[in-house]
Amino acid sequence: MTIVNPTALSVINLFFWVLLLGAFVVETWAFIDVIIRPTAAFPAAGKQTKPLWLVILGVAFVIGIGGAVGYLALLSIFPIAAFVVAAIYLVDVRPKVRSVRARPGTHQGPYGSW
């Protein structure tokens, strides 16, 4: 019979909690970023609409809260999927949406004026 050291388990649990907390910070950053971006910038950048990203990242944010508070285990698929969705937004969508600069009275697309 193997006896497990409870201190080792608490260190591992603390490590996984820090990972979940870090994922929650990334999910929060992505959710706040999608809120502040203009709605017209998403289709102009050739990406999905802002309401769709709000729903997706809102769900990821709620899952992140559950993970950071400790209600969801790290090995559950939901916190992992929530982090992946937030990372996809931050790495792929955000840079393209940020590059779209709307000026009043001009028609700007992702490749210049039209």
C-alpha positions in Angstrom: 0.0 0.0 0.0 1.4 3.4 -1.0 1.0 6.3 1.3 0.6 9.7 -0.4 2.1 12.7 1.2 -0.7 15.3 1.8 1.8 18.2 1.4 2.7 17.0 -2.1 -1.0 16.9 -3.0 -1.5 20.4 -1.7 1.4 21.7 -3.8 0.1 20.0 -6.9 -3.4 21.4 -6.2 -1.9 24.9 -5.7 -0.1 24.6 -9.0 -3.2 23.6 -10.9 -5.2 26.4 -9.2 -2.5 28.9 -10.3 -2.9 27.5 -13.9 -6.7 28.0 -13.6 -6.3 31.5 -12.3 -3.9 32.3 -15.2 -6.4 31.0 -17.7 -9.2 33.1 -16.0 -7.0 36.2 -16.5 -6.6 35.4 -20.2 -10.4 34.7 -20.6 -11.2 38.0 -18.8 -8.8 39.9 -21.0 -10.4 38.5 -24.1 -13.9 39.2 -22.9 -13.2 42.8 -22.0 -11.3 43.3 -25.3 -14.3 42.1 -27.4 -16.6 44.4 -25.4 -14.5 47.5 -26.2 -14.0 46.8 -29.9 -16.4 48.4 -32.4 -19.0 46.2 -33.9 -18.3 47.1 -37.5 -14.6 46.2 -37.2 -15.3 42.4 -36.9 -16.9 42.0 -40.4 -14.5 44.5 -41.9 -11.6 42.3 -40.6 -13.3 39.2 -42.2 -14.1 37.7 -38.8 -17.3 36.5 -37.1 -19.6 39.1 -35.7 -19.1 40.8 -32.4 -22.3 39.4 -30.8 -21.1 35.9 -31.6 -17.7 36.6 -30.0 -19.5 38.1 -27.0 -21.5 35.0 -26.4 -18.5 32.6 -26.9 -16.1 34.6 -24.7 -18.9 35.3 -22.2 -19.4 31.6 -21.7 -15.6 31.1 -21.5 -15.5 33.9 -18.9 -18.1 32.1 -16.8 -16.3 28.8 -17.1 -13.1 30.6 -16.1 -14.8 31.9 -12.9 -15.9 28.4 -12.1 -12.3 27.2 -12.6 -10.7 30.0 -10.6 -13.1 29.6 -7.7 -12.5 25.8 -7.7 -15.8 24.4 -8.8 -14.3 22.9 -12.0 -11.4 20.6 -12.1 -8.5 21.4 -14.4 -8.7 18.1 -16.2 -12.3 18.9 -17.1 -12.7 19.7 -20.8 -14.6 23.0 -20.1 -11.8 25.1 -18.6 -9.4 23.8 -21.3 -11.9 24.7 -24.1 -12.6 28.1 -22.5 -8.8 28.9 -22.5 -8.4 27.7 -26.1 -11.3 29.9 -27.3 -9.9 33.0 -25.5 -6.4 32.3 -26.9 -7.8 32.0 -30.4 -9.5 35.3 -30.0 -6.4 37.0 -28.7 -4.0 35.6 -31.2 -6.0 35.5 -34.4 -9.1 37.8 -34.2 -7.9 40.7 -31.9 -4.9 41.7 -34.1 -7.0 41.9 -37.2 -9.9 43.7 -35.5 -7.4 46.2 -34.0 -5.9 46.9 -37.4 -9.2 48.1 -38.8 -9.3 51.9 -38.2 -12.7 53.5 -38.8 -12.6 57.1 -39.6 -15.8 59.2 -39.6 -17.0 59.8 -43.2 -14.7 57.2 -44.8 -15.2 53.6 -45.8 -12.3 51.6 -44.5 -12.0 47.9 -45.0 -9.2 45.5 -44.1 -7.3 46.3 -47.3 -7.8 50.1 -47.3 -10.6 52.4 -48.4 -13.3 51.3 -50.8 
